[in-house]
Amino acid sequence: MADYIFVLDNHLDSHQSRVVAEISRLATEGGQSVWLAGGAMREMLRGAQIRDLDFIVEHDALKVGKALAAAMNGHVLSEDSLKRSVELSLPGDVCASVSNVRTEKYSKPGGKPQIGPATIHEDLARRDFTINAIALSLNRGSRGLLVDPTNGQADLTNKELRATNSYAFFDDPSRLFRLFRFQHTLGLELVSRTLSQLENALLEHFEEVASPAALAPELRALALQPAAAAALAGLDQSGLLKLVSKVWTGDKLNAPGLARFEKAVQAILPAPKDGWLAFLTVIFEKLSPKDRADALKALALPATDLNGLKKLEAGWKKLEKDIRSPKVHKPSQVWEVLESAGENEILMVLYESDQRVVQDRIRAFYSKYLPLAQEVTEEQVVASLGVKSTIKPGTPKFAKAMRDAIIKHLNARPKKPVEPEVPAIPPPPPPGPPRARPPGLTFIVHCDYRLPPVRPERP
């Protein structure tokens, strides 16, 4: 039997591990069960990085979620009183959700669901795809138990995409958008039954009752993915992108630009976390200003995204100018320019700039200067300040001392490796006179060679 807790621990970072431990404590103190489910389990089982934590509890999800946010010094992003779920932002860039186990019954496509209590198996079976219908128990008595009622683990192994039930697209037509994302970014094949469900949903025009805003989180999840262009092409062929903009099709998708964008990301940035605004800029680049504004309005983006898009062009152009400035030539200067820049601005510079020096300095920042800067630790800075120093970690003065130490470390010339001294080998002695043969010495060579016996001739 696989040790799934061990597997989970190896896929969580330190911040995520603390969140898992804290919600387990809160659920135990509240006398209820808690599971980790959804995308976190999908990514863990396929050996990928876990991005979001999706927790399920038996009851009081809003109370548990708010208690988790308070205990972790995080905050609540949104809450759904109907489905009894809450979205959280926690320290360490951890995104988490807490929801009740529940059933959802729909009277019409995309309608308001009737929510009811459920078991963990019923909750998983009402989800969209089998690969998202897997849960892991975090409870004291059954910790590490895998719950997989729809055999999603086998579908992950076989690289197949299968809907959990026959009403998956009827209940929530926005799942049509998610289907194309999973198909291309995870490299999954649609099984014949799910393909028939897709075709029937499109024939019945289920997508028309889905809000275009439901496509926004799917596009956000596509950002910085290597197969984003293929997923957009699949959405376009199915006519789903027309919900956002009727002119956003064919050449207007900017497939060549998106391919160039993806190539720049994969070649230089090691593991980008935030490129949503740069991605939006690229995929809407071929639209007119009016059509672009209409598309953004249809996606119902938050004000922070819209304001960021307005400032992005001026931001990346200034960053490009700062990078190629003749005053920037030391490693520390390149590091200072790019360390304070946002990833969206850096991505747009990579996409737009044709300056070789700009590309080279961004590459050097990620491949050399950033790893060198991370070599400087707080312990080293504390030791350099001395035991009598009043400057303590967490203060502005210590941050300045840390920055100064990084700059000094970056500008230091690398020491040449000292080659070990090889002991000198003394020269061989000069050849002496030839040795004379002693008189009267004779060499006799004895050869013992016998002829074969002669056979007598036969009469």
C-alpha positions as CSV (number, residue, x, y, z in Angstrom):
1,M,0.0,0.0,0.0
2,A,1.4,3.4,-1.0
3,D,2.3,5.9,1.7
4,Y,0.3,8.8,0.4
5,I,1.2,11.1,3.3
6,F,4.9,10.6,2.5
7,V,4.2,11.4,-1.1
8,L,2.2,14.5,-0.1
9,D,4.9,15.7,2.2
10,N,7.4,15.5,-0.7
11,H,5.2,17.7,-2.9
12,L,4.4,20.5,-0.3
13,D,6.6,23.4,0.4
14,S,7.2,24.6,4.0
15,H,4.3,27.1,3.9
16,Q,1.8,24.6,2.5
17,S,2.9,22.0,5.1
18,R,2.1,24.4,7.9
19,V,-1.4,25.0,6.4
20,V,-2.1,21.3,6.2
21,A,-1.0,20.8,9.8
22,E,-3.1,23.7,11.0
23,I,-6.3,22.7,9.4
24,S,-5.8,19.1,10.6
25,R,-5.5,20.6,14.2
26,L,-8.6,22.8,13.7
27,A,-10.7,19.9,12.4
28,T,-9.6,17.6,15.2
29,E,-10.4,20.2,17.9
30,G,-13.8,20.7,16.2
31,G,-14.6,17.0,16.2
32,Q,-15.0,16.6,12.4
33,S,-13.2,15.1,9.5
34,V,-11.1,16.9,6.9
35,W,-9.8,15.8,3.5
36,L,-7.4,17.3,0.9
37,A,-9.0,17.0,-2.6
38,G,-9.3,18.4,-6.1
39,G,-6.3,19.8,-8.0
40,A,-3.9,19.3,-5.1
41,M,-4.4,15.5,-5.3
42,R,-4.3,15.5,-9.1
43,E,-1.0,17.3,-9.1
44,M,0.5,15.1,-6.3
45,L,-0.5,11.8,-8.0
46,R,1.0,12.9,-11.3
47,G,4.2,14.2,-9.7
48,A,3.7,17.9,-10.4
49,Q,4.0,21.0,-8.2
50,I,1.0,21.6,-5.9
51,R,-0.3,25.1,-6.5
52,D,-3.6,25.3,-4.6
53,L,-4.9,23.5,-1.5
54,D,-8.6,22.3,-1.7
55,F,-9.9,21.2,1.7
56,I,-13.3,19.5,2.4
57,V,-14.8,19.4,5.9
58,E,-18.0,17.8,7.2
59,H,-19.6,21.0,8.3
60,D,-19.0,24.7,9.2
61,A,-16.6,25.3,6.3
62,L,-17.0,29.0,6.6
63,K,-16.1,28.9,10.3
64,V,-13.1,26.6,9.8
65,G,-11.9,28.6,6.8
66,K,-11.9,31.9,8.8
67,A,-10.3,30.2,11.7
68,L,-7.5,28.9,9.4
69,A,-7.0,32.4,8.0
70,A,-6.8,33.9,11.5
71,A,-4.4,31.3,12.7
72,M,-2.1,31.7,9.7
73,N,-2.3,35.5,9.5
74,G,-4.0,35.3,6.1
75,H,-7.2,36.8,4.8
76,V,-10.4,35.7,3.2
77,L,-10.6,36.4,-0.6
78,S,-14.3,35.4,-1.1
79,E,-17.0,33.3,0.5
80,D,-20.0,31.5,-1.0
81,S,-22.8,31.2,1.5
82,L,-24.9,28.9,-0.8
83,K,-22.2,26.3,-1.4
84,R,-20.7,26.9,2.1
85,S,-17.1,27.5,0.8
86,V,-14.4,30.1,1.3
87,E,-11.3,31.1,-0.6
88,L,-8.2,32.1,1.3
89,S,-4.9,33.8,0.7
90,L,-2.3,32.6,3.2
91,P,1.3,33.6,3.9
92,G,3.9,32.1,1.5
93,D,1.7,32.7,-1.5
94,V,-0.5,29.8,-0.5
95,C,-4.0,29.7,-2.0
96,A,-6.5,27.5,-0.2
97,S,-10.2,26.8,-0.2
98,V,-12.4,25.2,2.4
99,S,-15.8,23.8,1.6
100,N,-18.5,21.5,3.0
101,V,-19.1,18.0,1.6
102,R,-22.3,18.4,-0.4
103,T,-24.6,17.3,-3.2
104,E,-25.7,19.7,-5.9
105,K,-28.9,19.1,-7.9
106,Y,-29.7,21.3,-10.9
107,S,-33.1,21.8,-12.6
108,K,-31.7,23.4,-15.7
109,P,-28.3,23.8,-17.3
110,G,-26.3,26.3,-15.4
111,G,-29.1,27.0,-13.0
112,K,-28.9,27.6,-9.2
113,P,-28.2,24.3,-7.5
114,Q,-30.1,22.8,-4.6
115,I,-27.4,22.0,-2.0
116,G,-27.7,19.1,0.4
117,P,-25.6,17.2,2.9
118,A,-23.4,14.3,1.6
119,T,-20.8,11.8,2.3
120,I,-17.2,12.3,1.0
121,H,-17.9,9.7,-1.7
122,E,-21.1,11.6,-2.9
123,D,-19.2,14.9,-2.8
124,L,-16.4,13.5,-5.1
125,A,-18.9,11.9,-7.5
126,R,-20.7,15.1,-8.2
127,R,-17.5,16.9,-9.4
128,D,-16.5,17.5,-13.0
129,F,-13.8,15.0,-14.0
130,T,-12.5,11.8,-12.3
131,I,-9.0,13.2,-12.1
132,N,-10.4,15.9,-9.7
133,A,-12.6,13.5,-7.7
134,I,-9.8,12.1,-5.5
135,A,-9.4,12.9,-1.8
136,L,-6.8,12.1,0.9
137,S,-7.9,11.8,4.6
138,L,-6.1,14.0,7.0
139,N,-7.9,12.6,10.0
140,R,-6.2,11.0,13.0
141,G,-7.9,7.6,12.6
142,S,-7.6,7.3,8.8
143,R,-4.8,9.6,7.9
144,G,-3.3,8.8,4.5
145,L,-6.4,6.9,3.3
146,L,-7.1,7.6,-0.4
147,V,-10.7,8.1,-1.4
148,D,-11.2,7.5,-5.2
149,P,-14.8,6.5,-5.9
150,T,-14.6,7.2,-9.7
151,N,-11.2,5.6,-10.3
152,G,-9.5,8.8,-11.2
153,Q,-6.1,7.6,-10.3
154,A,-6.3,5.0,-13.1
155,D,-7.4,7.7,-15.5
156,L,-4.3,9.7,-14.6
157,T,-2.1,6.7,-15.2
158,N,-3.8,6.0,-18.5
159,K,-3.8,9.7,-19.5
160,E,-7.5,9.7,-20.1
161,L,-10.0,12.5,-19.4
162,R,-13.4,11.2,-18.2
163,A,-16.4,13.1,-16.8
164,T,-17.6,11.8,-13.4
165,N,-21.2,11.4,-14.5
166,S,-23.6,11.9,-17.4
167,Y,-24.8,15.3,-16.1
168,A,-21.4,17.0,-15.7
169,F,-21.9,19.5,-18.5
170,F,-25.6,19.9,-17.9
171,D,-25.1,20.9,-14.2
172,D,-22.2,23.3,-14.9
173,P,-21.7,24.2,-18.6
174,S,-18.5,26.2,-17.7
175,R,-16.9,22.8,-17.3
176,L,-16.6,22.8,-21.1
177,F,-13.9,25.4,-20.8
178,R,-12.0,23.3,-18.3
179,L,-12.2,20.2,-20.5
180,F,-10.0,21.8,-23.2
181,R,-7.5,23.1,-20.6
182,F,-7.0,19.7,-19.0
183,Q,-6.9,17.9,-22.3
184,H,-4.0,20.0,-23.6
185,T,-2.0,21.1,-20.6
186,L,-2.1,17.6,-19.0
187,G,-1.8,15.7,-22.3
188,L,-5.0,13.7,-21.8
189,E,-7.1,11.9,-24.3
190,L,-10.9,12.3,-24.3
191,V,-12.6,8.9,-23.8
192,S,-15.4,8.2,-26.3
193,R,-18.2,8.7,-23.7
194,T,-16.9,12.1,-22.6
195,L,-16.4,13.1,-26.2
196,S,-20.1,12.3,-26.9
197,Q,-21.1,14.3,-23.9
198,L,-19.1,17.2,-25.2
199,E,-20.7,17.0,-28.6
200,N,-24.2,16.7,-27.2
201,A,-23.6,19.7,-24.9
202,L,-22.5,21.8,-27.9
203,L,-25.5,20.7,-29.9
204,E,-27.8,21.8,-27.1
205,H,-25.8,25.1,-26.8
206,F,-25.2,24.6,-23.1
207,E,-22.3,27.1,-23.4
208,E,-24.7,29.9,-24.0
209,V,-26.0,29.8,-20.5
210,A,-22.4,29.8,-19.1
211,S,-21.1,33.2,-18.0
212,P,-18.2,34.4,-20.1
213,A,-16.6,35.4,-16.8
214,A,-16.3,31.6,-16.0
215,L,-13.7,31.5,-18.8
216,A,-11.4,33.9,-16.9
217,P,-10.1,31.5,-14.3
218,E,-9.5,28.9,-17.0
219,L,-7.5,31.4,-19.0
220,R,-5.6,32.4,-15.9
221,A,-4.8,28.7,-15.3
222,L,-3.6,28.5,-18.9
223,A,-1.1,31.4,-18.5
224,L,2.5,30.2,-18.7
225,Q,1.5,26.7,-19.7
226,P,3.4,25.2,-22.6
227,A,0.2,24.0,-24.4
228,A,-1.9,27.3,-24.0
229,A,-2.0,27.9,-27.8
230,A,-3.4,24.4,-28.4
231,A,-6.0,24.8,-25.7
232,L,-7.1,28.1,-27.2
233,A,-7.3,26.6,-30.6
234,G,-9.5,23.8,-29.2
235,L,-11.8,26.4,-27.6
236,D,-11.9,28.3,-30.8
237,Q,-12.9,25.3,-32.9
238,S,-15.7,24.5,-30.6
239,G,-17.0,28.1,-30.8
240,L,-16.5,28.8,-27.1
241,L,-14.3,31.8,-27.4
242,K,-17.1,33.7,-29.2
243,L,-18.7,34.1,-25.8
244,V,-15.9,36.5,-24.9
245,S,-15.6,38.2,-28.3
246,K,-17.1,37.4,-31.7
247,V,-14.0,38.6,-33.5
248,W,-11.6,36.7,-31.2
249,T,-11.0,33.8,-33.6
250,G,-8.6,32.4,-36.2
251,D,-5.7,34.8,-36.7
252,K,-6.9,37.1,-34.0
253,L,-5.8,34.5,-31.4
254,N,-2.2,35.5,-32.1
255,A,-1.0,31.9,-32.1
256,P,2.5,32.8,-33.5
257,G,2.9,35.5,-30.8
258,L,1.8,33.1,-28.1
259,A,4.2,30.5,-29.2
260,R,7.1,33.0,-29.1
261,F,5.9,34.1,-25.7
262,E,5.9,30.5,-24.4
263,K,9.4,29.9,-25.8
264,A,10.8,32.9,-24.0
265,V,9.2,31.8,-20.8
266,Q,10.6,28.3,-21.0
267,A,14.0,29.3,-22.1
268,I,14.8,31.9,-19.5
269,L,12.4,32.0,-16.5
270,P,13.0,29.0,-14.2
271,A,9.6,28.8,-12.5
272,P,7.4,31.9,-13.1
273,K,4.5,32.4,-10.7
274,D,2.8,35.5,-12.1
275,G,2.4,36.2,-15.8
276,W,-1.3,36.6,-16.1
277,L,-1.4,40.2,-17.3
278,A,1.4,39.6,-19.8
279,F,-0.5,36.5,-21.1
280,L,-3.6,38.6,-21.5
281,T,-1.7,41.2,-23.4
282,V,-0.3,38.7,-25.8
283,I,-3.5,36.8,-26.5
284,F,-5.5,40.0,-27.1
285,E,-2.7,41.7,-29.1
286,K,-4.4,41.3,-32.5
287,L,-7.7,42.8,-31.3
288,S,-8.6,46.5,-31.9
289,P,-8.6,48.7,-28.8
290,K,-12.4,48.6,-28.8
291,D,-12.7,44.8,-29.2
292,R,-10.0,44.3,-26.5
293,A,-11.9,46.5,-24.1
294,D,-15.1,44.5,-24.8
295,A,-13.4,41.2,-24.3
296,L,-11.9,42.3,-21.0
297,K,-15.4,43.6,-19.9
298,A,-16.9,40.2,-20.8
299,L,-14.3,38.4,-18.7
300,A,-15.4,40.5,-15.7
301,L,-11.8,41.0,-14.5
302,P,-11.3,42.6,-11.1
303,A,-10.2,46.2,-10.9
304,T,-6.7,45.3,-9.8
305,D,-6.2,43.3,-13.1
306,L,-7.6,46.1,-15.2
307,N,-5.5,48.8,-13.6
308,G,-2.4,46.5,-13.9
309,L,-3.1,46.1,-17.6
310,K,-3.2,49.9,-18.1
311,K,0.1,50.3,-16.4
312,L,1.9,47.3,-18.0
313,E,3.0,48.9,-21.2
314,A,4.6,51.9,-19.6
315,G,6.1,49.6,-16.9
316,W,7.9,47.1,-19.3
317,K,9.2,49.9,-21.5
318,K,10.8,51.7,-18.5
319,L,12.2,48.3,-17.4
320,E,13.8,47.7,-20.8
321,K,15.4,51.1,-20.8
322,D,16.8,50.6,-17.3
323,I,18.2,47.1,-18.2
324,R,20.1,48.4,-21.3
325,S,21.3,51.6,-19.6
326,P,25.1,52.0,-20.0
327,K,25.2,52.8,-16.3
328,V,24.2,49.2,-15.6
329,H,27.2,46.9,-16.1
330,K,28.0,45.4,-12.7
331,P,26.3,42.1,-11.6
332,S,24.8,43.9,-8.6
333,Q,23.3,46.6,-10.8
334,V,21.6,44.1,-13.1
335,W,20.3,42.3,-10.0
336,E,19.0,45.6,-8.4
337,V,17.1,46.5,-11.6
338,L,15.4,43.1,-12.1
339,E,15.0,42.1,-8.4
340,S,12.5,44.8,-7.9
341,A,10.7,44.3,-11.2
342,G,7.4,42.4,-11.5
343,E,7.3,39.2,-13.6
344,N,4.7,40.6,-15.9
345,E,7.0,43.4,-16.8
346,I,10.0,41.0,-17.3
347,L,7.9,38.7,-19.5
348,M,6.8,41.6,-21.7
349,V,10.4,42.8,-22.1
350,L,11.4,39.2,-23.1
351,Y,8.5,39.2,-25.6
352,E,8.9,42.7,-27.1
353,S,12.6,43.6,-26.9
354,D,15.0,42.7,-29.7
355,Q,18.0,44.1,-27.8
356,R,20.6,41.3,-27.4
357,V,22.0,43.0,-24.2
358,V,18.6,43.0,-22.7
359,Q,18.0,39.4,-23.3
360,D,21.5,38.4,-22.1
361,R,21.1,40.4,-18.8
362,I,17.8,38.9,-18.0
363,R,19.2,35.4,-18.7
364,A,22.2,36.2,-16.5
365,F,20.0,37.5,-13.7
366,Y,18.1,34.2,-13.5
367,S,21.0,31.8,-14.2
368,K,23.8,33.5,-12.2
369,Y,23.0,36.6,-10.1
370,L,19.8,35.4,-8.4
371,P,21.3,32.1,-7.2
372,L,24.4,34.0,-6.0
373,A,22.2,36.4,-4.1
374,Q,20.4,33.5,-2.4
375,E,23.7,32.3,-1.1
376,V,23.8,35.2,1.4
377,T,21.9,34.1,4.5
378,E,20.7,36.0,7.6
379,E,23.1,34.0,9.8
380,Q,26.0,35.3,7.7
381,V,24.9,38.9,8.0
382,V,24.3,38.5,11.8
383,A,27.8,37.1,12.2
384,S,29.3,40.0,10.1
385,L,27.5,42.6,12.3
386,G,29.0,41.1,15.5
387,V,27.4,40.1,18.7
388,K,27.3,43.6,20.1
389,S,25.3,44.9,17.1
390,T,21.8,46.2,17.9
391,I,20.6,45.6,14.4
392,K,18.2,42.7,14.5
393,P,16.6,40.6,11.7
394,G,13.2,41.9,10.5
395,T,14.2,45.6,10.9
396,P,14.8,48.1,8.1
397,K,18.4,48.5,9.1
398,F,19.0,44.7,8.9
399,A,17.3,44.6,5.4
400,K,19.8,47.3,4.3
401,A,22.7,45.3,5.7
402,M,21.4,42.2,4.0
403,R,21.2,44.1,0.7
404,D,24.7,45.5,1.1
405,A,26.0,42.0,1.8
406,I,24.3,40.7,-1.4
407,I,25.8,43.5,-3.5
408,K,29.2,42.9,-2.1
409,H,28.9,39.1,-2.8
410,L,27.7,39.7,-6.4
411,N,30.5,42.1,-7.3
412,A,33.3,40.0,-5.7
413,R,35.5,38.5,-8.3
414,P,35.4,34.7,-8.2
415,K,38.5,33.3,-6.7
416,K,40.6,31.4,-9.1
417,P,40.9,27.7,-8.1
418,V,44.4,27.0,-6.6
419,E,46.0,24.2,-8.4
420,P,47.7,21.7,-6.0
421,E,51.5,21.7,-6.3
422,V,52.8,18.7,-8.0
423,P,56.2,17.5,-6.5
424,A,58.9,17.8,-9.1
425,I,60.1,14.4,-10.4
426,P,64.0,14.3,-10.3
427,P,65.5,13.7,-13.8
428,P,66.8,10.2,-14.5
429,P,70.6,9.7,-13.9
430,P,72.8,10.1,-16.9
431,P,73.6,6.8,-18.7
432,G,77.0,5.3,-17.6
433,P,79.6,3.7,-19.8
434,P,78.5,0.4,-21.5
435,R,79.2,-2.7,-19.4
436,A,82.0,-4.8,-20.7
437,R,81.5,-8.5,-21.3
438,P,83.6,-10.7,-19.0
439,P,86.4,-12.5,-20.8
440,G,86.0,-16.2,-21.6
441,L,82.2,-16.1,-21.2
442,T,80.5,-18.2,-24.0
443,F,76.7,-18.4,-24.6
444,I,75.5,-21.8,-25.7
445,V,72.0,-22.1,-27.1
446,H,70.6,-25.6,-26.8
447,C,67.9,-26.6,-29.3
448,D,66.0,-29.7,-28.5
449,Y,64.3,-30.5,-31.7
450,R,63.4,-34.1,-32.5
451,L,62.2,-35.4,-35.9
452,P,59.1,-37.5,-35.9
453,P,59.6,-41.3,-36.1
454,V,59.7,-42.8,-39.6
455,R,56.8,-45.2,-40.1
456,P,57.8,-48.4,-42.0
457,E,56.3,-48.7,-45.4
458,R,53.5,-51.3,-45.8
459,P,54.3,-54.2,-48.0
